Amino acid sequence: MKNKASFFILILFSLFQSCAIYEKNSVSPYEAMGRGKVKIFDIRANKYKFTNIIEIDSVYYGVGREYISEANYIAKPDARTPLDSIMVSQIFIKKTKQSSLGTLFIAIGVLIFVFIAV
């Protein structure tokens, strides 16, 4: 019974897991503007994730920031960060449809594994 409970918890965690797939070619801030979630790398290879990119008075801003490096993780959902201050190296756009399918396939794989193991 304990094994079944452990597998059930594993299934729940896998269903809440998200899989993010980004386009492999970098784009300009203009091309990324208004297309949803983006991942940005600066010249030091630090990674930033934004929910959107907007332009105000010819300045591009990332909205809803998650800064991720080896030691730091900061989430600021309503923050506007000027992209000039980040020293952008690359911008990648999230593929929403493929990310959703990836999450679904992970969940199905875990379910199949659990049913075979039980």
C-alpha positions as CSV (number, residue, x, y, z in Angstrom):
1,M,0.0,0.0,0.0
2,K,2.9,2.3,0.8
3,N,4.4,1.8,-2.7
4,K,1.1,2.7,-4.4
5,A,0.9,5.9,-2.3
6,S,4.4,6.8,-3.3
7,F,3.7,6.2,-7.0
8,F,0.5,8.3,-6.7
9,I,2.5,11.2,-5.2
10,L,5.0,10.8,-8.0
11,I,2.2,11.0,-10.6
12,L,0.8,14.1,-9.0
13,F,4.2,15.8,-9.0
14,S,4.8,14.9,-12.7
15,L,1.4,16.3,-13.7
16,F,2.3,19.6,-12.1
17,Q,5.7,19.7,-13.7
18,S,6.0,21.9,-16.8
19,C,8.2,21.4,-19.8
20,A,9.4,24.5,-21.6
21,I,10.6,24.3,-25.2
22,Y,12.1,27.4,-26.8
23,E,12.9,28.1,-30.5
24,K,16.5,27.3,-31.3
25,N,17.2,30.5,-33.3
26,S,17.8,33.7,-31.4
27,V,15.6,36.7,-32.4
28,S,15.7,40.5,-32.0
29,P,13.8,42.3,-29.3
30,Y,11.4,43.6,-32.0
31,E,10.7,40.1,-33.2
32,A,10.1,38.9,-29.7
33,M,7.8,41.8,-28.8
34,G,4.2,40.6,-28.1
35,R,4.9,36.9,-28.7
36,G,4.7,35.7,-25.2
37,K,7.3,34.1,-22.9
38,V,11.0,34.6,-23.8
39,K,14.3,33.4,-22.4
40,I,17.2,35.9,-22.6
41,F,20.9,35.3,-22.1
42,D,23.3,38.2,-21.3
43,I,27.0,38.4,-22.3
44,R,27.9,36.6,-19.1
45,A,25.6,33.6,-19.9
46,N,23.1,34.6,-17.1
47,K,19.6,33.5,-17.9
48,Y,16.5,35.7,-17.6
49,K,12.9,34.7,-18.3
50,F,10.2,37.2,-19.1
51,T,6.5,36.8,-19.7
52,N,6.6,39.4,-22.5
53,I,8.6,42.1,-24.1
54,I,7.2,45.5,-24.7
55,E,8.4,48.8,-26.3
56,I,7.9,52.2,-24.6
57,D,9.5,55.3,-26.2
58,S,11.9,53.2,-28.4
59,V,13.2,51.3,-25.3
60,Y,12.5,47.5,-25.0
61,Y,11.4,46.2,-21.6
62,G,11.1,42.6,-20.3
63,V,7.9,42.2,-18.2
64,G,7.6,39.7,-15.4
65,R,11.2,38.7,-14.6
66,E,12.8,35.6,-13.3
67,Y,16.6,35.9,-13.0
68,I,18.4,32.6,-12.8
69,S,22.1,32.2,-12.3
70,E,24.2,29.7,-10.3
71,A,23.5,31.4,-7.0
72,N,20.4,33.6,-7.6
73,Y,16.7,33.2,-8.3
74,I,14.6,36.3,-8.2
75,A,10.9,36.4,-9.3
76,K,9.3,39.8,-9.9
77,P,6.0,39.3,-11.7
78,D,5.2,42.9,-12.4
79,A,8.7,44.3,-12.9
80,R,9.7,46.1,-16.1
81,T,13.4,45.6,-16.8
82,P,15.0,47.6,-19.6
83,L,16.8,45.2,-21.9
84,D,19.7,47.6,-22.4
85,S,20.6,47.1,-18.7
86,I,20.9,43.4,-19.2
87,M,23.4,43.5,-22.1
88,V,21.4,41.0,-24.1
89,S,23.3,38.3,-26.0
90,Q,20.5,36.1,-27.2
91,I,16.7,36.0,-27.1
92,F,14.6,32.8,-27.5
93,I,10.8,32.6,-27.8
94,K,8.9,29.9,-26.0
95,K,7.0,27.4,-28.2
96,T,3.7,27.2,-26.3
97,K,2.1,24.3,-28.2
98,Q,5.2,22.1,-28.1
99,S,5.8,22.9,-24.4
100,S,2.2,21.8,-23.5
101,L,2.7,18.6,-25.6
102,G,6.0,17.9,-23.8
103,T,4.3,18.2,-20.4
104,L,1.6,15.9,-21.5
105,F,4.0,13.3,-22.8
106,I,6.0,13.4,-19.6
107,A,2.8,12.8,-17.6
108,I,1.8,9.9,-19.8
109,G,5.2,8.3,-19.6
110,V,5.1,8.5,-15.8
111,L,1.6,6.9,-15.7
112,I,2.8,4.1,-18.0
113,F,5.8,3.5,-15.8
114,V,3.7,3.4,-12.6
115,F,1.2,1.0,-14.1
116,I,4.0,-1.3,-15.3
117,A,5.8,-1.1,-11.9
118,V,2.7,-1.8,-9.8
